[in-house]
C-alpha cells in the first residue's frame, strides 16, 4: 500500500514550505528517522486518509458559504449595512465620563429615595398630630372597616358588625387585586378583640391618615402599599383590601413582628434569653416558657444577636456548639434554635445566680470583641419565680451604668415570687410581666419593645429605615414573586404627659419594589449584565442610613466608551 509521509520536523523542511508554515508531504518511501534531529518525526498514513481530509475541508467550505448566502438573503444585513453607511456621517462616537455617570445615577437614586422618605414622613406628622389632638375614651363606639369582615353578610343578608360595604375594584397597579384607592381598612390579629377600647381609639384617631395616603399616591403614582402598624397591634393598610383567614379561620399576621416594624421601633440589640428548666417548670409552665422564647425570637431582626441558655443546677446551652457567644438573629438561626427548644425538659433545682453570671460575662466579652449590635443589651429571664433579688450580681456587672436591661417574665398564675422579679426588672431599667396562659404570650412579650424604644422616643429620633430585600407574594406577576424593600419611620407621642415616658405609637411604612430602584440605572450604559446584578444586590439591601455614592461607586470603572 502506498503511504504519504507527513514530516513533522520543521528543521529539515525546504525553505519555501517553511515560510508558509505547512508540513512537507512527499509520496515516497523514506527512513523513519529525521536526519536533522535524529528523532521519530515521520508519521505514516494511508493515501486515502489524505484525500478524505481534503474532501471534508471542501464540504465545510461549501456549507459555510451556503449559510452565509442564506443569512445575507433573509436577514437583511446588507440593507442594514447600507443604511448605516447613509447615516454614518451623522453619527459620532462620544466618550462617557464614568465619574459623571456615577454622579448622575446617584442623583437620580437620591431623588427617588427622598420621594419615598417624604411620603413616609408626611404620614408620621399626620399620625402624631392626630394623636396629640385625641382624648382617650374608654366608652368610644366607632364602626370602622375591618379588613376581614368587610362585605360579609349574615344569614339574613345584613352586613356584619364592622363589615359594612367596602367597594373593591381590580387595579392594574396592584397586580389586578381588588382594592379601594380612596380608603384604607384595618386588620386586627385573631388573638385580639376587635372592639377593645385601645384598638377602637387607635383606629379612630388614625382615620386621619386616609387623606395623606391618597395625597401621597397622587403625588407619586409609583407608590404601592402604605400602612400604619400600631403598637396596640392593629394594622391600617392603604389601599384597602380584603383579608382572608386560613382554613382554621385564623390570621396570624401581627405587624409588630415584621422586620420593618422592629427595625424602626428599636435600636439593634444583643439579647441573652435565660429559661428556667427546674422541676417546678414541668407541664404547662414549660410549654408557656417555650412559646415565650419563640415569641421573643419573632421580635428579633437581622441587626440583632442572641443566644438561649436553659438552667437548673447546671447551664444548658440550647445549641451547645454556640457555647459562650451570640449569633445573628437571621431566619435560619432562629429556626434552628426553635427546633432545639423541643429538647428541653424540666428537672432539678433552679440556680439563677449561675445563669445571670454567665449571661453578663457573655454580653461583656461579646461587646469587647466589637461584634454584635454594639448598641442595646438585654437579658430576658423566663421563670416561675426567684428566691432572691441577686443585687450583688447586678452591683458587680451592671451598676451604676445599667447598660444591660433586665426583662422578667413570670410564668404561671402564682405570684409568690413576683416581687423579686419586679425589683430585678425595675432596678435594671427593664420590665416585668406575668404570663398565665398561652393566649397571654404574644401581648406580654411585646411590652419589652416599648421599653427599648423609649430612648428613641424621648430623643425624638425619627430615623428613616430601609429594610433588607424580601420576597412579596401579594404582587407576584408573570415573572414570579416580587423582590421588595420597605422604608419605615417610628411614630411617637408628642403629648407632654407621655413624651417624657417615651410612648411609641407605632410605625408607618411603604413598600418599594427593587425593580423600581433599578429603573434609575440605565442598563444600556453598563458594560455587562453582571454589573447591573451587582448593583441590584448592593442597592436592595440597606442599613438605616443610605449612602448612594457608596453603592454606585463601582460604576466609575465599568462605564462604556
N, C-alpha and C positions, 0 to 999 in steps of 0.2 A: 504494500500500500504506500502510495506517495504521501509524504508529510511536508508540512510547512514549518520551517524553523523560525521561531519568534525569538529574536535576540534581545535579551533584557539588559545587557550591559552597554551603557552609553559610551564607555571608554573606547570601544573599537568600532563604533558606527562611523560610516563615512560622513564627512563634513556636511554635505547637502542635507542629509537626513537629520543630523544633529541640530542643525539650525532651525528646523521646523518642529523639533521635539516629538518625532514619531519613531516607533520601533523599526528596525531594519529587518525586512522579511525576504528570505531567499529560498526558493524552491529547489533545494539540493540536499544531498546527504552531507553531513558535516560532523566534525567532532563535537562531543558534548561538553568539552571544557573550553572556557574562554581563554584565548591566548593573551588577553590583556591582564586579567586579574586571577587567572587560574582557578576559577570558581565555577559552580554549576549555574551558568547564566543562560542556558539554552533550554527552551521548552518545546516539546514535540506535540503537535496537534494534527488531527486529520484535516486534509484539504477541504472536505465538506463542511467542517465547522467554520472555516473562514468565510465560505460563501453564505452560510446561514446567518452569520453576524451581519454581513453586508446587506442581506435581504431585510432583516429586521430594521436596520437603520433606514432603508428606503421606505418601509411601511410606516415607520414612525414619522418620517418627514412628510409623507403624503397625508397621513391622518392629521398632523398638526396644521398643515396648510388648509385642509378642508374645514377644520374647526375655526380657523382664523377667518376664512372666507364667509362661513355661515354667521359668525359673530358680527362681522363687519356689515353684513347684509341686513340682519334683523335687529341689531342693537342701535343702529343709527349713529354709531361712533364717529363715522366720517363727517356726517352732517353736524354733529356736536362740535367736532374739531373746527369745522368751517365757521360755526357760529362764534366759537371762542376767538378765532382769528379776526372776525369782524369787529369784536368789542375789545380786542387786545390793547388797542391804543388808548382806550378809555379806562383801563384797569391799571391800578398802581398797587404795588406791594408796600404795605405800611408796617413798620416795626411797632410791636406793642410793648409799652413800658410796663414790666412786671410789677414794679412798685406802685405805679399809678393804678394798675388794675386792682391790686390788693386794697388800696385806699378806697376805690370806688365800691368794691364789694363790701368792705367794712361799713361804709356809709349807708349803703342800701340795707344791710342787715341791721344796723343800729336803728335806722328809721322804723323798720318792721318791729324790732324788739320794743322800741319806745311806744309804738302804736298799741301793741298788746298790753304793755305795762300800764299805759294811761287808762285803758278800758277797765282794768282791774282796780286802779287807784280811784277812779270815779265811783266804783261800787263800794269801796272801803269808806269813802267820805259820806256817801249816801246812807250806808248802814249805821255808821257811828252817829250821824246826825239824827237819824230816825230813833235810835235807842235813847239818845240824850233827851229827846222830847217825850219819850214814852214813860208812863207811870204804870207799874205792875198792878194788875187787877186780878186777884185770885178767883173772882166770880165771872171773869170775862167769857162771854159766849160769842164765838165767831165761826162762821161757816167758811171754810177755805177749801180749795181744790186739792183733795188728797189724790196723789198720783196713782194709787192702787184702786181707789173707789170711783174715780170719775167715770161718768156714763154708765154706771152699774144701776140696775133696777131690781126691785123686789118682785115677788110673785104677782103682785097686783099692778105692776107696771110703773110704780112710782120710783123716783130716784132715791138711792140710799143716802143716809146722812153723810155729809162730806163727799157725796158722789154725784153732785148735780151735773147738768150738761156742760161738756167742755169740748168745744169744736176742735177737731183734729183733721188736718189736711196734709196729704203726702207732699213732701218738699224735696226737690232735686238736690238742694244744697246739703240736706241731711240724709242723703242716700235713700230718698223716697220714703223715709219713715213718716208716719202721720204725726205732725207736730202742730202746735199753736204758737205762731210767731208774735202774737200780741200779749200773751200771758205766760207766766211761769206756774208750775204746780209744786206740790210738796210731798216728799217721800218720808215716811216715818218708819223706823225699824220695827219689825214684827214684835219684838220683845218690849216695846214701849207703848204707852197708852196714847191714842190719837188725840184725846181731849184733855190731857194733863195740862194744868194751868200754865206750867213753864213752857210747854210746847205751844199752846194756844197764844200766849202773849208774844212769844218769839215769832210765830208765824204772822201775827197781826202787825207788829212794827216792821218786819222785813218785807211786808207787802209793798212798801215804797220802792223797793228795788226794781219792780216791774218797769217803771218809766226809764230807769237807767239801762236795764237790759236791752230794751227796744232802741233807745238812743245809741247805745254802743253798736248795735247791729246795723243801724242806719249809717253811722259814721264809717264803720269797717265791715262791709258785707262778707269779708273772708272769715269773720269770727264764726265759731260753731258753738259748742255748749258753753254757757256761762252759768255759774252757780254760787250759792252760799251754803257752806256747811256749818251748821250751828253747833256750838259747844254743848247744847242740850240734846243733840242727836238728830234733829230733823235736817232735811236736805232740800233746799229750794233750787229748782233747775229751770233754766230757760234755753230754748223754747220748751213749753210744757209738753210732756209726753206721757203716755200711759205706761205704768209699770205692771208687769205680770209676775205673780208669785210662782214658786216652783211647784212640783207635783204635790208637795206637802202643805201648800198654802203659805209658805214662808218666804220672806225676803230678808236675807241675811246681811244685805248691804248696810254698813254703818260708815258714814262719811268720815268719822273720826279715826277710822283705821286706815284710811287711804294715805299714801305716801305724801301727796301734795298737802294734806292737812297737817300731818305730823311734822314735815319739814318747815312749814310756815309757822306753826304754833310754838314749836320748841327749838332750842339750840341742839346741836349734836351732843350726844351723851354716852358715857361709859357706865354700864349697869352690871351689878352682880346680884343675882337672884338667889336667895337662901330659902330652901324649902325644908321644913321640919318633917322628918320621917320617923319620929319616935313612935312608940307603941300606942300613944293616945291619939294618933292621927289615922288609925285604922278605919276602914269603911268609907262612909260618905265624905268624911273630912278630907281624906287623901284624894278622893275624886274631885272635890271642890278645889283643893290646892293645885292639882294638876291643871284644871281648867283655868285657874287664875294665872298660872305660869304661861299657859298658851295664849291667854288674852293679853298679857304683858308683852309677849313676843309680837303679837299683832300690831302693837303700838310702836315698835322699833323699826327704823328705816335704815337704808344703806349707809347713812352717815353715822350710825350708832354702832357701839361694840358691847358685847355681853358675854357672860358665862353663867352657868347654873350649878349650884352646889347643894346637894341634899345632905342633911346632917342628922345624926343621933349622937351616940357617944364617939362616933368617928365621922370623918368627912368623906363624902362620896360624890366625886365629880360626875355629873350626868354623862359627860363624854370624857372618859379617862385619858384619852390621847391629848386632850387640851388642858391638862393639869397646870394651873398657875398662870394662865394667860387669858386674854379676851379675844373674841373673834368678831369679825364684821357681821352685822345683822342683816345679811342679804337673805334672799328667799331660800336658797339651798341650805345654808347653815341653820336657819330657823326650823325648817322641816326636819333636818337631821336631829336636832335636839328634841323636837316633839316626839319623834319615834322612840327616843330613848326614855322619855318620861314614863312610858308604859312599863318600864322595867323597875320602877321604884316600888318598894313595899315598906310598910311601917313595922318597926320593931325597936326595942331598946329604949334608952333614955336620951332626951334631947339636951345636948351640951352647946347652947347658943354661944357661949363665950369663945369656944374654939372656932366656930363658924365666922363670928364677927372679926376675930383676929386675922383669919385667912382672907376674908373679903377686903379689909382695909389694906393689908400688905399687898394683895394683888393689884388693887387700884393704884396704890402708891408706886409700886415698881413699874407698872404698865405706863403710868403717866410720865415717869422719869425716862423711859425709853424714847419718848417723843412720838409714840404710836397712838392710835386711837383717836378720839374726837378732840382731845386737848381742850375740853370745854367743861360741860357739866358732868358730875359724877354722882351716882346714887347706888344705894343698897336697898333692894326690895326684900323685906322679910315676911315670909308666909308661914304662919304658925297658929296653933290653937292656944298659945299662952306663953308668958315669960315670967319666971320666978324672981327676976331681978331687973334692975334698970341698967346695969352694966355701965355705970357712969365712969368707972375707972378706965374702961376700954375707950370710951369716947374722949375722955380727957387726954389719953395718950396719943390717939390718932387724929382726932377731928376738931378739938377745941384749941384755941378760941376762934379759928377761922371758919370752921364748919363748912369746909369745901365739899364734903360728901353729904348729900341729903339722905335721910333715912325714911323710907315709906314702909309702914307696918300694916299687914293685912291679918286681922284676927278671924280665924276660920271657926265656924260653929256658932251656936246660939248663946253659949255660956259667956259671961262677962267677968269671970273671976279675976283674970289677969289683964283685963283691958287697960287698967290704969297704968301699968308698967309700959305697955306698948304705946299708949298715948304719950306718955312722958318722953319715951325714946324718940318718937317722931317730932314732937314739938321742940325738944332740946336740940334737934339736928336739922331744923328748917325743912321738915318733911310733912307727912300727912298720915293720919290714922283712919282706917275704915274697917268695918266688920262685915264679913260675908257669911251669911247663914245658909243660903241655898244656891244652887247652880244658876237660878234666874237672877241672882244679885251680882254675879261676877262681872258682867260687862260694864255696867254703870259704875260700880265701885272702883274698878281698875282705872277707868278714865279720869278719876279725880286727880291722879298724880300729874297728868298733863297740864292741868290748870296751875298747879304749883310751879312746875318747871317753866311755864310761860310767863310767870309773874315779872321776872327781871325785864323781859322784852316789853311787857305791857306798861310797867312803871316808867321805863325809859322811852316809851312810845316809838319803839324800833319797828317801823313799817318796812321791813326788808322785803324786796321782791325775790321770790324763789322760783327758779326754773328746775323742774324735776328731770331726772334721767328719762330717756326714751322708754316707752312701754307700748304694748300692743293693745289696741282698742277694737273690740269686736262689733260694737254698735254701728260703726260706719264702714264696715267691710264692703269692698267693691269687687268688681270683676277681677281685679289683680290680687285679691286676697285681703288679709287683715291690714289695718292701717297702723302705721307707727306714729305714736303721739307723744307730745310732751305737754306739761301743764305749767302755766305761770300763775302763781298764787301769792296772796298777801294776808296777814292776820288782821282781824277786826277787834278793836279794843273798846272798852267802856270809857267814855270821857266824862261821866258823872263824877262830881267832886268826892262824894262819899265812897265811891268804889274805885276811883282811879289809884288811890294810894294802896289799895289792896291788890291791884293788878288783876282785873277781871277780863278774861278772854271771852269775847262774844262768839267767835268762830273764825272761819277762813273763807275768803272769796277766791274764785279762780276761773280760768278759761282754758280750754284745751286748744292746742296748736298742732296741726299735723306736721310731721317732719318734712313732707313734700312741700309745704308752704314755705319753710325755711329755705329749701333748696331752690326755690324759684328765684331767689336773689343771686344765685350762682349761674352765670351763663355758660352752659356746657361747651358751646362751640368755641369758647376761648380757653378751654382747658385741654391740655395736650393729650390726655389719656383718661379713660373712664376711672382708672384706679384712683386718680386724684379727687374725682367727684365723690367716690365711695369714701375716701379718706376724710373728705370734708363732712360727709354725712355723719360719720361716727364721731367726729370732733365737735360738730355743731349740735347734734341731737342730745348730747349728754352735757349738762351744765352744772356748775356749782351755784351757790346763792348769788354770786356776782359774776356778770358776764364781761369778758374782755374779748370783744370781737376781733381786735387786731391779733391777739394771740392765736385765735383759732384759724385765722386766714393767712397767717404769715407765710405758711409753706407755699402759697401760690407764687410768691415772688420768683422762685427758682424754676417754676414749671409753666410759665406763660408761653403762648405760641407766638412765633415771629413770622 
